[in-house]
Amino acid sequence: MTGLFTPTEADAEVRRRIASRGPITFAEFMEVALYWPDGGYYASRRSFGPLGDFYTAPLAHPVFGALAARQLLTMWRALGSPAPFAVIEAGAGDGTLALDVLAHAAALGGGFADAVAYTAVDPREPSPDFPARWVRSGGVPAVGGSGVVLANELLDAMPLHRVTQEGGRLRELFVDAAPEGGFIEVTGESSTSALAERLDSLGVTLSEGFRTEVCLAPDAWLTESFAAIERGYLLLIDYGHEASVYYDESRRAGTLRCYSGHTLGMNPYFGVGRQDISAHVEFTSVRSAAIAAGFTEAGEMSQAEWLRSLGIDGYRAEIAERSGLSHIERRANLHGIDVLVDGEGMGGFRVLAFAKDAPADGVLGVSLPQSAPAPLAGARHMPFGAAPLR
């Protein structure tokens, strides 16, 4: 019988590496804990939704996918309505966003659905009936042509380094095996000069005892995203802060968080491979890396602003007045929509768009006439209010 306290193969792999080479960086630990093919969290667990450990915007309500489809429609038109039109969703999770986008694309008309060539990318296996292309990978496959690379809450789960200021010097936090079992943190010289260079480039000097994260992984990922399409857009949706806020004294313990069973935890070394590990995104560096990769900025706003500009209020009003819904079902659907625009939660997430050889003005959050009924939450989505969602 397997329980939370039974070591996983990911746990064993971490120990093998430490036994072979000594303490490892937290980035390497996180890579194994989340992505190791045998026993890594994202490779082996049903992490999303009511039966998982957390939920993302697509799982809150399918209107998120419907409005993402409207955003993609605007970008498709800005590119001259090409066919095929590649949509590469990196970090597709359980495929919910893809399914909702494709369902609503069919309702938008104008040849859009026929042009869309959707590729979902994720380390895990897809469901047997997934209707589009699925690539098991943590990268971004090059498909060429015109299209959009889409990533919703992906950057926050990229492996990161942890650092601290100790004795007036920047030191890195490494992971070692504890004599009595479990894992401990030890400090040492930085594994790469890129950590100090990143903080220097941001004008950040940490105070004594400050512990935080530096995520270098998006740089290579953004370069890969730029090469994935010949022209088009990159659309990022995630939570985080600009560097000035991220490294403020109010966050001197960092932003690392763990999730299991919809419960927040702070110990990444507990149940290795059985809990999610993430940290807030430091957007200043992400923006700089995207530009360095070759992209140009094409707009930025909060998730609430983005969804409202795309028409979420109209969808909500339609569901509020729709006949044939029980009180419980109506309440659950309206609550799911409200979660998406809550400024203290998901509504405060950031939406960033970048362009490659494509128009950069007037493409993010463009209002379109509502041409299809608002979708209702189903079995894949969160049952807010304990509603029996259909």
C-alpha positions in Angstrom: 0.0 0.0 0.0 1.4 3.4 -1.0 0.9 6.3 1.3 2.2 9.9 1.7 5.1 8.6 3.9 6.2 5.9 1.5 9.2 7.1 -0.5 8.6 7.5 -4.2 11.0 6.8 -7.0 11.6 10.5 -7.3 12.7 10.6 -3.6 15.0 7.6 -4.3 16.5 9.4 -7.4 17.2 12.5 -5.3 19.0 10.3 -2.8 21.0 8.5 -5.5 22.2 11.8 -6.9 23.2 13.1 -3.4 25.0 9.9 -2.6 26.9 10.1 -5.9 27.8 13.8 -6.1 27.0 15.4 -2.7 24.4 18.1 -2.1 22.4 19.2 -5.2 20.9 22.5 -6.1 17.2 23.1 -5.3 16.6 23.5 -9.0 17.8 19.9 -9.6 15.8 18.7 -6.6 12.6 20.4 -7.9 13.2 19.1 -11.4 13.3 15.5 -10.1 10.4 16.0 -7.6 8.1 17.4 -10.2 9.2 15.9 -13.5 11.1 12.6 -12.9 9.4 10.1 -15.3 9.1 7.5 -12.6 7.5 9.0 -9.5 7.7 12.7 -10.3 4.7 14.7 -9.3 3.5 15.8 -12.8 4.4 12.5 -14.3 2.5 10.3 -11.9 -0.3 12.2 -10.1 -3.7 13.5 -11.0 -2.8 16.9 -9.6 -5.6 19.1 -11.0 -9.2 19.6 -10.1 -11.6 18.4 -7.4 -9.7 15.1 -6.8 -6.3 16.7 -7.2 -4.2 19.1 -5.2 -5.1 22.4 -6.7 -7.0 24.0 -9.6 -6.1 26.4 -12.3 -8.3 29.0 -14.2 -9.4 26.5 -16.9 -10.7 24.2 -14.1 -12.6 27.1 -12.4 -15.0 27.5 -15.3 -15.0 26.7 -19.1 -15.6 30.4 -19.8 -11.9 30.8 -19.4 -11.2 28.5 -22.3 -14.0 30.2 -24.3 -12.5 33.6 -23.8 -9.0 32.2 -24.6 -10.4 31.0 -27.9 -11.7 34.5 -28.6 -8.2 35.9 -27.9 -6.7 33.3 -30.3 -9.3 34.3 -32.9 -8.1 37.9 -32.7 -4.5 36.9 -33.1 -5.4 34.6 -36.0 -7.1 37.5 -37.8 -4.1 39.8 -37.0 -1.9 37.3 -38.8 -4.2 37.3 -41.9 -6.3 34.2 -41.0 -3.6 31.6 -41.9 -4.4 27.9 -42.3 -3.1 26.0 -40.6 -2.9 28.1 -37.5 -0.7 26.5 -34.8 -1.7 26.7 -31.2 1.0 25.2 -29.0 -0.1 24.9 -25.4 2.9 24.3 -23.2 2.1 22.7 -19.8 -1.3 21.4 -20.9 -2.0 19.6 -17.7 -5.0 17.4 -18.0 -6.1 18.9 -21.3 -9.0 20.9 -19.9 -8.0 24.2 -21.5 -7.4 22.6 -24.8 -10.8 20.9 -24.8 -12.6 24.1 -23.8 -10.7 26.2 -26.4 -11.5 23.7 -29.2 -15.1 23.4 -28.2 -15.6 27.2 -28.3 -13.6 27.7 -31.5 -16.1 25.6 -33.3 -18.8 28.0 -32.2 -16.9 31.1 -33.4 -17.3 30.4 -37.1 -15.5 32.1 -39.9 -13.3 29.1 -40.6 -11.4 29.6 -37.4 -11.9 26.1 -36.0 -10.9 24.5 -39.2 -7.7 26.5 -39.3 -6.6 25.6 -35.7 -3.9 22.9 -35.4 -3.8 22.4 -31.7 -0.7 20.8 -30.0 -0.9 20.1 -26.3 2.5 19.6 -24.6 2.9 18.0 -21.2 5.0 15.3 -19.6 2.1 13.1 -18.7 0.0 10.9 -20.9 -3.2 12.3 -22.4 -6.6 10.9 -22.0 -7.4 8.2 -24.6 -10.1 10.3 -26.3 -8.1 13.6 -26.4 -9.1 15.1 -29.8 -5.9 16.9 -30.8 -2.1 16.3 -31.0 -0.4 15.6 -27.7 3.4 15.7 -27.2 4.9 14.3 -24.1 7.6 16.8 -23.3 8.6 19.7 -21.0 9.7 21.8 -24.0 8.1 23.5 -26.9 8.1 21.6 -30.2 8.9 23.5 -33.3 6.0 23.4 -35.7 6.8 26.3 -37.9 4.3 28.5 -39.7 2.0 31.0 -38.0 0.6 30.5 -34.6 0.6 31.1 -30.9 2.5 29.6 -28.0 0.2 29.6 -25.0 1.3 28.9 -21.4 -1.1 29.1 -18.5 0.5 28.8 -15.0 3.6 27.1 -16.4 6.5 29.4 -15.4 5.6 29.2 -11.7 6.4 25.4 -11.8 9.8 25.7 -13.5 12.8 24.5 -11.4 14.4 27.4 -9.6 17.5 28.1 -7.4 17.2 29.3 -3.8 19.7 31.8 -2.4 20.4 33.6 0.8 22.5 36.5 2.0 25.0 35.1 4.6 27.9 37.0 6.1 27.4 39.8 3.5 27.7 37.3 0.6 25.3 35.7 -1.7 25.1 32.0 -1.0 23.1 29.2 -2.6 20.8 26.8 -0.7 21.6 23.1 -1.6 19.7 20.0 -0.7 21.4 17.2 1.3 20.3 13.9 2.8 19.7 14.1 6.5 21.4 11.4 8.6 18.1 10.4 10.3 16.2 10.5 7.0 14.5 13.2 5.1 16.4 16.1 3.6 18.1 19.2 4.9 19.3 22.5 3.4 22.9 23.5 3.4 24.5 26.7 2.1 27.5 26.9 -0.3 29.1 28.8 -3.0 26.7 29.5 -5.9 26.5 26.8 -8.5 26.6 29.4 -11.3 27.6 33.0 -11.6 24.2 33.6 -13.3 22.5 33.9 -10.0 24.5 36.9 -8.9 24.4 38.3 -12.4 20.6 38.1 -12.4 20.3 40.0 -9.1 22.9 42.5 -10.2 21.0 43.2 -13.5 17.9 43.9 -11.4 19.7 46.2 -9.1 18.8 43.9 -6.2 21.0 43.6 -3.0 19.7 41.2 -0.5 19.8 42.0 3.2 21.4 39.7 5.7 19.4 36.5 6.2 17.1 37.2 3.2 16.0 33.9 1.5 14.5 33.9 -1.9 14.4 32.3 -5.4 16.1 33.0 -8.7 14.5 31.2 -11.6 16.8 30.9 -14.7 14.8 28.3 -16.5 12.4 30.6 -18.4 15.4 32.1 -20.4 16.0 28.8 -22.4 12.2 28.1 -22.6 11.5 31.5 -24.1 14.3 31.0 -26.7 12.7 27.6 -27.6 9.3 29.3 -27.8 10.6 31.9 -30.2 11.9 29.1 -32.5 8.7 27.1 -32.3 6.8 29.3 -34.8 7.9 31.4 -37.8 5.5 34.3 -36.9 2.9 34.8 -34.4 2.5 35.3 -30.7 3.4 34.2 -27.2 0.7 34.4 -24.6 1.7 33.9 -20.9 -0.7 33.8 -17.9 0.7 33.4 -14.5 1.0 34.9 -11.0 3.9 36.9 -9.6 5.5 40.3 -9.2 7.9 42.7 -10.8 11.4 42.4 -9.3 11.1 45.5 -7.1 8.2 43.8 -5.3 9.4 40.2 -5.5 12.7 41.1 -3.7 11.1 43.6 -1.3 11.8 43.1 2.4 8.2 42.0 3.0 9.1 38.8 1.1 12.4 38.0 2.8 11.4 34.4 3.3 10.7 33.9 -0.5 7.6 32.8 -2.3 8.0 29.1 -2.5 4.8 27.1 -1.9 3.6 23.5 -1.9 0.1 22.2 -2.5 -1.4 18.8 -1.6 -5.1 18.0 -1.4 -6.0 21.7 -1.9 -3.9 22.5 1.2 -1.0 25.0 1.3 2.3 23.7 2.7 5.7 25.2 3.1 8.0 22.1 3.3 9.1 21.0 -0.2 11.0 18.0 1.3 7.8 16.3 2.6 6.3 13.6 0.3 8.7 14.2 -2.6 6.8 13.5 -5.8 3.5 13.7 -4.0 3.0 17.4 -3.7 3.2 20.4 -6.1 6.0 22.8 -5.6 5.8 26.3 -7.1 6.9 29.9 -6.6 5.7 33.3 -7.8 7.0 34.4 -11.2 9.5 37.3 -11.3 8.1 39.1 -14.4 10.9 41.7 -14.9 13.3 39.0 -15.9 10.8 37.1 -17.9 10.0 40.2 -20.0 13.7 40.9 -20.5 14.4 37.3 -21.5 11.5 37.3 -24.0 12.8 40.4 -25.6 16.3 39.0 -25.7 14.9 35.9 -27.4 13.6 38.1 -30.2 10.0 38.8 -29.2 8.5 42.3 -29.0 6.0 43.3 -26.3 2.3 43.1 -27.4 0.5 44.1 -24.3 0.1 43.3 -20.6 -2.8 43.4 -18.2 -4.3 41.6 -15.2 -6.3 38.4 -15.8 -9.4 40.2 -14.6 -8.9 43.1 -17.1 -8.1 40.6 -19.9 -11.2 38.5 -19.3 -13.5 41.5 -18.9 -12.1 43.0 -22.1 -12.9 39.7 -23.9 -16.5 39.7 -22.6 -16.7 37.7 -19.4 -19.3 40.0 -18.0 -21.6 39.3 -20.9 -21.2 35.5 -20.5 -22.0 35.9 -16.7 -25.1 37.9 -17.3 -26.3 35.4 -19.8 -25.9 32.5 -17.4 -27.6 34.5 -14.6 -30.7 34.9 -16.8 -30.6 31.5 -18.6 -33.7 29.4 -18.1 -33.6 25.8 -17.3 -30.8 25.9 -14.7 -31.4 24.9 -11.1 -30.5 27.3 -8.4 -27.5 25.2 -7.4 -26.2 24.9 -10.9 -26.6 28.6 -11.6 -24.9 29.5 -8.4 -22.0 27.1 -9.0 -21.4 28.5 -12.5 -21.6 32.1 -11.4 -19.2 31.4 -8.6 -16.7 29.8 -10.9 -16.8 32.8 -13.2 -16.4 35.2 -10.3 -13.3 33.2 -9.1 -11.6 34.0 -12.5 -11.8 37.8 -12.0 -11.3 38.0 -8.2 -8.7 40.7 -7.8 -7.4 39.1 -4.6 -6.9 35.8 -6.4 -6.8 34.6 -10.0 -8.0 38.0 -11.2 -4.7 39.5 -10.1 -2.7 37.1 -12.3 -0.8 38.8 -15.1 -1.4 38.2 -18.8 1.6 39.1 -21.1 1.6 39.0 -24.9 4.6 39.1 -27.1 4.8 39.1 -30.9 7.2 37.6 -33.5 7.0 39.2 -37.0 3.4 40.1 -36.2 1.3 43.2 -35.4 1.9 44.0 -31.7 -0.7 46.7 -31.2 -4.4 46.0 -30.5 -4.2 42.3 -30.2 -4.5 41.6 -26.4 -7.9 41.6 -24.9 -9.9 42.9 -27.9 -13.6 42.8 -27.5 -15.6 40.8 -30.0 -19.4 40.3 -30.4 -20.7 37.4 -28.4 -21.5 34.8 -31.1 -22.1 31.7 -29.0 -23.9 30.8 -25.7 -21.7 30.8 -22.6 -20.5 27.3 -21.7 -21.5 25.6 -18.5 -19.2 23.9 -16.1 -19.0 20.1 -16.5 -17.5 17.1 -14.8 -13.9 18.3 -15.5 -14.4 21.6 -13.7 -14.5 22.5 -10.0 -17.9 21.8 -8.3 -18.2 25.1 -6.6 -21.1 25.1 -4.1 -21.1 21.2 -4.2 -23.2 21.5 -7.3 -23.8 18.3 -9.4 -22.2 19.7 -12.5 -23.1 18.0 -15.7 
